[in-house]
Each structure stands twice: as structure tokens, then as C-alpha cells.
Amino acid sequence: MSPSIELVIFDCDGVLVDSERLAVRVDSALITQLGWALTPQDIAQRFVGHSRQYMREQIEQHLGRRLPDDWQVPFEEAYWALVEAELTAVDGVKDVIEQLTIPYCVASNGSHHKMTRSLRRAGLLHLFTGRLFSADDVTRPKPAPDLHLWAAAQMGAAPEHCVVIEDSPFGLRAARAAGMRTYGFTGGVNSAEQLAGPGTTLFHAMRELPDLLGAEATAKSC
């Protein structure tokens, strides 16, 4: 029998807000301009779930040169313009969160500023007051387990009693390394094949999640 669930940890981008589709478009254009031709699909496979610092290091390694300190400025301007114009919550996720009867939180490689701005734009921020944890809070971002362990500790939950909802292989790897149960959301930019792994339950629609978590975690099924 699986341990009882004490905490549900959500990733932010691609799980709560449908932002990854926007980000990979902008990243593809930016990195191609820098000299490395990558499609949005390439971006999803290589970078979704990683930190911006990791992306910078990989670009510099491929190009064989350092990027200027302001290399992200064009991305930020284009990305936030798309956010304001197009960003929505992931379909069904608000209903799922409102049904949870146990604690939940967010653990994202994005900054606190990015999480706050994105969740506010998607109409979800009020559900996560005091429940936002960023890679900025720990020494190592995902795919290291530090962030998930930090979030669990702050929420007072043991790792073996946590479940993690992620949409990237790197986030799932981090959760498994933390000793937590993993659920891979395949409704975003990464495929089921990319998200499959030991002990990971895959699901395609967010409204499936309450039934997967069971009666102990939710008030009712969608």
C-alpha cells in the first residue's frame, strides 16, 4: 500500500500555467538568432524544466563563446508580451486545486517574480499565497532534489508522503531523487515517451488528476 498523501507539489510552468508553449517559441527565435538553430520542439526536449542558467551554459558551450550579460533581455521582452496577450491557466487545473483537501504548493525553477506574475495573469495567484517555492531558494535547481525537499520541509511534509506533478523529465527526475511519488502531465510540450520513468504515473488531462490522487486528497472527482 502506498503511503498516505500529505502534500501535493505542483510545478508552475506547463502544469499550472500554459506558458511553456509560449516560452519555447520565443527561445527558438532567440537562440537561432544567436547562432544555434533550434526549433520549438528542440527547445522543449533540451531545456524545459531546467533553469535559465543551465540554458545559458549550454548555449555558450555550443557556440564556443560567452553570452553578454543582457542576452536574455530580448527573450524577456518578447516572452512577457506573449504572456500578457495569450497566457491562460492549464485547462482544468483551477478546479483540481479547489478540490484538494490536503496541503499543496508550487516548486518551480522559475524565479518568484516569474511565478507571481504568471499566476496572477492566469487568475491563480490567490490560491497559492505563502505556497510558492523557487530554485532561487536553494543551492541547486531541478533536476537536483533540493527544491522539492525544501518545499516539503517548509510545508511540514515527509518526502515519502508527497506527490509531485511535473511536465518535464528534469522535474520528474528531481522528484524521484527526493523520494517522492511522481505524476507526469503529458498535456504540454513534452510527450509521454519523454516523461516515462520508474514509478511515474502519466496522465494527459488535468481533470484526471483527482481520480489518480484518490479520495484522501480530494473532495470529489471532476
Secondary structure, 3 states (H helix, E strand, C coil): CCCCCCEEEECCECCCECCHHHHHHHHHHHHHHHCCCCCHHHHHHHHCCCCHHHHHHHHHHHHCCCCCCCCCHHHHHHHHHHHHHHCCECCCHHHHHHHECCCEEEEECCCHHHHHHHHHHCCCHHHHCCCEEEHHHCCCCCCCCHHHHHHHHHHCCCHHHEEEEECCHHHHHHHHHCCCEEEEECCCCCCHHHHCCCCEEEECCHHHHHHHHCCCCECCCC
